[in-house]
Amino acid sequence: MQRLAVATLALAVLSACSAPTPEAPKKADAPAPAAKEPEHVNPLLTASPLPLQAPPFDRLRDGDYQPAIEQGMREHLAEVRVIADSTEPPTFANTIEAMERSGALLTRAARIFSALAQANTNETLQKAQVELAPKLAEHRDAIHLDPKLFARVQAVYDARATSGLDAVQTFLVEKTWKDFVRAGARLGEAEQTKLRALNKEESTLSTDFDNRLLAANNAGALVVDDAARLDGLGAGGIAAAADAAKERKLDGKWVLALQNTTQQPALGSLTSRDTRLALLAASEQRASKGDANDTRAIAERLAQLRAERAKLLGYPSYAAYALEDQMAKTPEAAVKLMTDMVPAATAKARGEAKKIQAVIDAGHGGFKLTAADWDLYADRVRKAEFDLDEATIRPYFELDRVLNDGVFFAANQLYGLTFKERKDLPVYHPDVRVFDVFDADGRQLALFYADYYARPSKAGGAWMDVFVEQDGLTGTKPVVFNVCNYTKPAPGQPALLSFDDVTTMFHEFGHALHGMFSNVKYPSIAGTSVPRDFVEFPSQFNEHWALDAKVFANYAKHHETGEPMPQALVDKIVKARTFNQGYGTVEYLAAALLDQAWHTLPADAPKQDAAAFEADALKRFKVDLAEVPPRYRTPYFSHIWGGGYSAGYYAYLWSEVIDHDAFQWFVEHGGLTRENGQTFRDQVLSRGGSEDLGAIYKAFRGKDPSVEPLLRHRGLK
């Protein structure tokens, strides 16, 4: 059972008034004094009484997080001190497993705080982020750079082959030892002092980047004065833009909020070229305006100090450091995978551009194709080639039906899961929904929270994480959440998704399944605690079921009539699957190669100018197509400056090779069946990071993954 060293607050229930004694005369017009409110007790300081330790959001206050995290750090250090100072000979149980059991309060408070700081932030939470970031960096260093603790870890590591450990325990010992070494445990005192300073600065800057970018996204939204400029969005889109303006107290105007990518969804619908150009400019120029929200100097300094830290630890670049414990192992391997695809991808994108320009010319547009025009006219090309356009298919993708009859249905068919929505558990925002998740045998497997609509308090993009991690030491079951940024419909209107949105929902739920199915004893290697270039594999694999014939027929139904999508339209979607893949591949490769360029800088390189460096990197990697901007530019590339994907954005492509190869196994073995799903769950999804992941995959597939299925899927071969 996990040890809980919990600090409790005294609850003083004070009675401020008592009945008057018989001798005391009453004053007829004097009201009795009001009873004082009971003193608030921070609910984070004790384990939640809710099912599966779900967060008690109804009792949590914004001011609870920072003191709980600070208390958690103190308790965690005290627990680690006991381990380090033990006079008993170091063993797996009293050192490695004891560390796995430590830090319960810190973990509980930090997970919930981190979730809200991304999904529903405010000034109080942002202030806490700024103050906590350097403290948490110092806390991590205090553990990893403790010489007495590392000496015990080293002793267990040295004896691992003769200590009777099982395979998972041996793997955990080796991973723990490597984590300490990579954190600087073997550096000298002076070097460790420098490392602590670099870590503290990086943590502070990353937090500052995130907060500035959120402000820049909100401030950079396009404000429109005339509804005619929004022609093409449709009544629902225009109404949503009006609601977004009202939320900002801009009555009589319309607001197009920015999503985190360069391209914005509305660019595929807006018929006014001036509006398209203005929207793309707003997207590309956010966080680059020389104001308080400008992030360029932060990115430049982060690249510099990461290179310095890598050199201190003995690596030629930060990318070399970051990829050493990933599947790719080296930046050269990651770059080769990407650059090998550049010729075919850019050739396909240029061919797509020619077709789009021909449509513009045929309509006497009188202008040269730009990135702001691509989505709108690409959709017209798609309509001409496949008789398919977004407006035709959206009515068949209503959010609730996609979730229940698509995402949940596929999980039932593959894994036997069932879901029941519950309204009794507190949530952090009214848009959030909660579901019980039951396994095939009827026992509860997890809780699942879904937060799908965009709002100003939410970071851009889509992600999965956990409020509570699966823990085999304590028997704790997972509490998992998904966050997306779909446009919230106006009141009374249905939430209709694009097929890209549908795919995103399946993707994020693939991450959720990875967390739910975890069946690992030790929490540090449970769930999605795996290398970045593997963690996207289960999520991208789950995308395949969005177009599976049985699943698709179950959810793709008209939101008004309930009629299934006509087969002719389904066939067009399937046929158009490789459409625009040149653009999609190049915009991704440009961002991923830009990430590598920043993080392969040596420590002695001068501080870079963000704009000039980016332009040079894109040209050097031959992905500098004017009509195809990177999916993320340096100033708003949150994945690599604040989101944990530094030198790791290539991971989506690396994982995609694996996911298409895995899906090919399903094709070869009969597709969507319970037997296949159970095999995949048992051999891959339940294993967390408890073994070498290349070995885990090879044991499932019977061979190493092949890139061929991915190339065919993207139409690049």
N, C-alpha and C positions, 0 to 999 in steps of 0.2 A: 504494500500500500504506500502511495506517495506521501512523503512526509510534508506536513503543512506547518510551517512556522509562521503563524499568522498573528499580526498585531491587531488587537481589537480596541475599539473606542468605547468608553463608558457611555451608557445611555442614561441620561438624567431626566427623568420625568418629574417635572417640578409642578407642584400645586401652588399657585400664587394667591389663592384665597381660601379661606376656611369659614365655616359657619360662625357667626358672632356668638360670643358667650352671652348668657342671660343678662349679665351685668352691663354689657355694652349696648348703649342705645343705638338704634338704627337711624340712618339718615334716609328719609323717604326718597329723596331725589338723587342719591349717589349710586351709580351703576356698579355692579360687582366687577372687579378687575378681571380682564380676560386671561384665560389660561395660556401659558407659554407653549409654543410649539416644541415638540420633542427635539432634542438635538439631533441633527442629521448624522447618521452613521454611514460612512463610505461603504457601499455594498461590495466594492472590489476587494476589500480586505478579508473577506471570507468567501469560500466557494459558493457559487450560485445554488440556490435551492430549486431552481427551475429544472425541467427535464433536460438531461444530458449536460447540465451546467450551462444552459443557454444564458446569454447576458441579460441581466435584469434592467433593461433599458428604461423601464418605467420609474426606477428608483435612482438611476444614475444622473448625476449632474456634471456639467462641463468641468467644474472645478475639482471633480473627484480623481481624474486620471493622473495628473502630475504628482500629487502627493502619494498616490498608490504606487506609481512606478518608482518614485524615489525610495519609498519604504521597501518595495520589492528588490531594488538594487542593494539596499543595506542588508536585507535578510539573505539574499543570494550570496553576497560576499561573506557573510558570517557562516553560511553553510559550506561554502568552498574552503573557508579558513579551517574549519573542522577537518575536512578531507586532507588538506595540505599539511596540517600539523599533527595528523595521526601518527602515533608511535608504532602502529601495527605495520607489518611488512605489506607493501603495496600489492593488491590483488585486483582482479577485474571487479569483484563485488564492492570493495571498499574504496575504489578510486573511479573507475569508468562508470559503473552502474550508479554509484553514489552521485556523480555529477549529473547523470541522466535524471535522477530524482530531484535534483535541487532546482531552486528558482521558481517555484509554483506561483507565487504571488506576482512576480515580475512578468512571467509568461502570460498569466491571465489578464493582467491590466494592460500590458503592452499590445497584445493581440487586438483587444477591443478598441483601444485608443488608435492604433494604426489604421484599423478599418474605418473608423469615423473620420479621421484626419484626411482620408482620401475620398470617402463617399458622402460626407455630410459635415464639412468643416465650417468653422466660424472663427472670429477673432480670438476667442479664448483658447480654442484648440490650436490655432496657428501659433499663438504666443507660447503655449506649452511645448509645441514642436521645436521652436527655436531654442528654448531653454533646455529641453531634454536632449537634443541631438548631441551636443558635445559631452554631456554627462554619460549618455549611453555608450559613446565611443570610448570614453575613459573607463567605463565599467568593463567593457569587453577586453580592453588592454590589461586591466588589473587582474583579470583571470588568466588570459593567455600568456602574460609576461611575468607570472608569479613563478619564481625559480623552484620553490619547494613543491608546488603543484606539478610543474612540468617534470621534475625529477621522479615523481611517483608515476606519472604517465609514461615516462621513458622506461622505468623499471618494468611496468606491465607490458609495454611494447617489446622489450628485449626478451621477455620470458613467454611471449605469446605462443610459441611453437611447443612449449613443454608444460603448459598450464592446464591442459585438458579443456580448452575452450572449443565451442562449436564453431561452425563456419561463420555464422552471423556475428558472434562475439569477436572472433578474430578480425573480421572485416571492420567492426566498429572500433576496435583498438587501433587498427592501422589508420583509419580515417581520423580518429581523435588525435593521434600523434601527429599526423600530417597537418591537421588544422592548427595545432599549436606551433609547429615549425613554420608554416606559411604565415602565421600571425607574428613571427619574430621571436619565438621563445629561445632560439639559439644565438641571437644577436648579443653583442656586448652592451654594457650599461649605457654608454654614450649613444650608441645607435638606437637602442630602445627608447631613449628620451626623445630623439629626433622623430622616431616612428610614431610615438604617442602624439606629438605635435601635428604631424601630417594627418593622422587619423582623425584627430579632433577638428582640424580645419576642413577636411573633406566632408565629414558629417554635417558640419555647420553649413557649408556651401551647398550641399545637396538639398538640405531642407530649405534653404533660401531660394534655390532654383525652383523647387516645386511650388512654393508659395507665390513667387513672382509670376510663374507661368500661369497659375490659376487666375491671378489678378489680370494678367495680360490677355488671357482667353476671354474673360468677362468684359474687359475694357475694349477689346478689339472686335466685338460683335458688330455686324453691319446694321446700322440704323437706317431705315428707309422711310421717307416722308410720303410717298405716293404708292398706293397699292398697285397701280398699273405697272410699276417696276418689278412686281412679283408675278407677273403673268407666267403661267406654266406650272406654278406650285399647286394649283387646285384650291378648292374652297377650304379643305381641311388644313393644308399647309399654310395658307394665308391666315386662317383663324389661329393656328398655333403661333405664328409670328406675331399676331396682334396680342395674344395672351402673354408671350414673352416680353413684349413691350410694356404691357400693363404691370407685370411683375417688377419692372425697372422704373415704374411710375412715368412712363413715356406714352401717355394716352394720346391716341390719334396718330400713332406711328406704328411701325412694324420692325421687329428685330430678328435677324438671322444669327443665332448664336454659333460660335465656332466649335467644331469638333477638333480633336487633337491632331488629326492628319492634315497634310497639305491640302489635298482635295476635299471639298465640302459636298455633302449629299445634294444640296440644292442646285449645284452646278449642272447636274444632269437634267434639270427641269426648267430653269429660268430661261425665258426666251429673249430677255433684254440683255444684249451683250455688255452694255455699260454696267449693269448690275452684276453680271458674271465677273467682269474684270475687277470691279470694286470688291467683290466677295473674295476672290482669290488673292488680291492684294492685301486685304485685311488678314487673311490666313497667313500669308508668307511674311508679313511685316510685323506681326505681333511679337512682342518681346525683343524688338530690334529698333525701338523708336528713341533711344537715348533718354528714356524717362525712368521712373523708379521701378518699372517692371521689366527693364532690359536685362536679359540673361546672358548676353554674349561674354562679358568679362568673367562671369562665373564659370561658363563652359571652358574658356581659355585657361583659367587658373586650375580647374579640376583636371584637365588633361595634363597640365604641367606637374601638379603635385602627385598624381597617380604614377607618372613616369618616375618621379623621384622616389616614391615608396617602393616601386618595383626594383629599382637599382639598389636600394638599401637592402632588399631581401635577396639580391643576387640574380635578378632577371634583366634581360636586355630591354624589355618594354613591359608596360602594364598588360598588354594583350598576352604576352608570353606567360606572365604570372597568372592571369585570370583563366587561361585555357588549359593550364597544366593538369588540373583535376577534372576537366570536362571530357566528353567523348572524343572531341576533335584533337585534343592534346596540345596542338600548336596553332598559332595564328596562320602559319603557312598552309596548313591543311584546310582551315576554314576559308581562307582567301582563294585557294585553288578551287574548292567546290563552287564558289561564286563566280570567279572569273572564267571558269570553264563554260559557264552558262551565258556569259555576256554576249558573245558573238551571235548565238541563235536568238537570244532574247531581244537584242537591239535590232537585229534584222527584221524580226517579226513586228516589233513596235514601229519601225519605219514603214513597213508595208501597211500596217493599220493606219498610220498617219496619212499615207497617200490616198487610201480609200475615203478617209474622213474629209480630206481636202477636196476630193472630187465631189462629195456631197455638198460641201460649202459652195464650190464653184457652180455646180448645177443649179443651185438656188440663188445664184447671182449675189452671194454674200459680200463679195468684194473685199475680203480680208484673208490674211494668212492664219492658219490654225495656230492657236496658242493653248497652253494648258487649261486656261479658263473655258475654252470651247470644247475640249476633248470629250468630256462626259456627255454633253448634250448631243453632239453630232455623232459620237460613237453609238449612242442609243438609236439614232436614225439609221446608221449603217446596219446595226443589228436588226432593226425593224425591216429594212430592205432585204437583207440577206436571209433572215430567219422568220420574218413577219412577227417580230417579238419586241415589245417595248414595256418599260417598267410600269406604266399606268395600267396595262392590261393584266399584269400578274399580281400587283399589290392587293387587290380585293380578296385574293385567295389566301393571304397570309396574315390573318388576324392574330395578334400576339398571344392571347390566352389559348387559342386553339393550337397554335404552333407549339406552345409549351406543353399543354396537356396531351394533345393527340399526336404530337410529333416527338418532341424531346423525351417526355416521360414514357410514351408508348414504345419508342425504340429501346429504352432502358428496360422496360418490362419484357419485351420480346427476346432481348439478348441475355438479360441477367435475372429476370423474374421479379424485378422491383415493382412496388406499388407506392403510390403517393396519396397523402390526404392533407388537404390544406387545413390549417388551424388558425383560429382568430384570437385565441386566448393568450398567446405569448406576446410580450411587449416587443416593439420594433423601434428603430431609431429614426424612422421617417414614415409618414403615412403611406408612401408608395411601396414600402417593403412588404413582401408576403413571406409566409413561413409554411413549410410542409414537413410532415412526418414522412420519413422514408422507411419502408418495411421491406425486409428481405423476402426471398422466395418462401421461406419457412414461416413467415408471418411475424418474426421478431423484428423489433426496431433496429435499424442499421445506423440511422443518422438523422439529423435535422438539416433542412436545406432552406436558406434564405435567398430570395430573389429580389433584386433592386434594379429595375430595368430602365427607368426614365431619367433623362438628363435634367440637371438643375444647376444653378450657379454655384452651389456649395460642393459640387462633385467634380473631381478631376476627370479629364477626358479619357476616352478609351473604354476598354472592357477588361475585367479581370476576375480571378477567383482567389479566395483565401479561406482561412478557417478562423472561427472564434475559439474553437476547442479542437486540438489535434488528437487523433487516435493515439492511445498510449497503452501498450500491452502490459506495462508494469503495474498499472492501476486499473485496467479494464475500461478506461475512459473511451467513449464513443465520439465520433467526430461531429462537430457542428460547422457546416460548410456554407459559404455564401458566394453568389455570383453578382457582379455589378456590370451593367451596360449603360449606354447613353443613347437610347432610342428617343426620338422626338415624342414628347407627351402630347396626345391629341387634345383638342379643345373639348370641354365638357359635353358629353353626349355623343361624341364622335368615336368611332372605333380606332384602335391602335393598329394601323396597317403597316406591315414591314416590307422592306425590299428583300430580295432573296439573299443579298449579302448580310442583311440583318438576321435572317433566319439561320444562315450558316454560322454567324457569330454566336447565336444562342446555343446551337449544337456544340460549337467549339468550347465555350466556357463551361458547359455542362460536362464535357469530357474531362476537364480539369476537376470538376466537382466529383465525378465518379472516381477519379484517381485518389482523391482525398477520402471519399466514403468507403472505398473498398480496402483501404489500408489494413493490413493484418500483420503488424510488425511489433515486436516486443519493446523496442527502444525508440522513444519519441524523436530523437534527433535524426533518425533515418526513416521515419514513417511518412506516409502520404506522399506529398509532392516535394519532399526534401531530397531532391535528385539534381544532377547537373542540369544547367539551363538548356543544353542542347539535347536533353531527353525529356524535359518536363513538358515541352510542347507536343510531344508525340501522342500521348493519350487524347489531348484536346483536338489536335488536327485529325487524328484517326476518327474521332466521333463525328466530324463533319460529314464523313462519307454517307452516314445514314440519312442525312437530310434529303438526298436524292434517291435513296433506295425505294424501289417501286411500292413495296408494301407500306412503308412508313409514309412516303409522300402522299399516297392515296388516302391515308388516314387523317392527315391534317390540312392538305391543300384544298379547302372548301370555301366557297364564296361566303363572305361574312354576312350577307343579307339573305341569300336563298338556301345556304347550306349545301348547294350543289357542288359535287367534286369538280376540280379543274378538268376541262375537256382534255381527252387524251392527245388531241392534236397540239394543244398548247403545252402539255407536259413534254411531248416529243421535241417541241421547239426549244424548250429550256435545256433538255439533255443535249440536243444537237449543238446548242450555242455555248456549251460548257467551256470550250477552249477559246471562245470569242474574247478579244481584248486581253489575252494572256500575255502578249508582248508588253503592253503597257504595265500590267500588274506586276510582271516579273522584273521589269527594269526599275520601276519606282521602288520596289522592295530592295533590289540589289544595290541601288544607289545609296539608300539609307544604310544598309548593312555594311557596305564597303566604306562609307564615310565613317561609321563607327570604328572599323578597324584602322582606318587612317589616323584618327585621333589617338587611338590607344596603342599604336605601334611607334609613336614618337619616342625617341630616346630621352633620357633625363637631361642630356646636355643641349637639347634643342631649345632655341629661344621661344619665348612666349609667342603664340601664333595670333594672327588676326583672323577671327572666325570666318568672315565672309571670303577673304582671299584664300584661306586654307581650304575651305569647302570647295570653292571653284576649282582649285588646283587638283584636289583629290578626285573629284568627279571626272575631270579631264584625264587624269593619270590612269584611272580604271576604265576609261572609255564608256562611261555611262552619263555623259554630259549632253543629254538630249533636251533641247529647250522646251519641247512640248511635253516632256515627261519629267517633272521635277521629282526629287526624292520624296518618299512618303513622309519623311520628317526632315526638316532642316535643322541645323545645329542649334539655333536659339530655342526651339520647341521640341527637341528630341528628348522627351522626358524619360523614355526607356533607359537611356544610357547615362544621363546626368543625375537623375533622381530615382529611377525605378528599378535599379538592380541589374540591368542588362548591359552594363559597361563592358565593352569588348565582346558582348554576347548576343547582339541582335541577329547575327548569322544563325542563331539557334533555330529559328523558325524554319529555315531551309534545310538545315541538317536533320531536324526532326521530321520534316516533310518527306525526306527520302525514306525514313523509317516507316512513317505512317502509311505511305502508299504501298510499300513492300508488304506491310502487315495486312493491309486490306486485300492485297492480292492473295494472301494465304486464305482469307475468308472466301474469296471468290472460288478458289480451288477446292474449298471444303464445304461448299453449299450455302455460303452467304449468311443471312440473318437467321441464325438458329440458336436455341438455348444452349445446345452442346458447345457450339463454337464460342458463344459468349462466356460460358463458364470456363472454358479452356483459357481464354484471353484474360479473364479475371484472375484465375488461379496462378497463371504463369507470369503475368505482367502486372496487372493493375493492383494486385494485393501486396506486392513485394516492396513497395516504397523504394528506398535507396539502400537496401540491406545486403546488396551484392553488387559486383561489377555489372553495370547495366548492359555492356556489350555481351557478356555471358548470358544474362537473363534473356536478352532478345534472341540470341542465337539458339538457346535451349527451346524457346517457343517456336521459332521459324524453321530451325534446322539448318540455317546457313546465315551468313552475313547479309545485311540488306543490300538490295540492288537499286541503282538510280533509275533504271529503265522505266518502271511504272510511273514515276514522277514526271519524266520527260514526256511520256505519252499523254499523261493527264493534262499537262500544260500546253500540249500541241507543239512542243519544241522538237519532236522527233516523229 
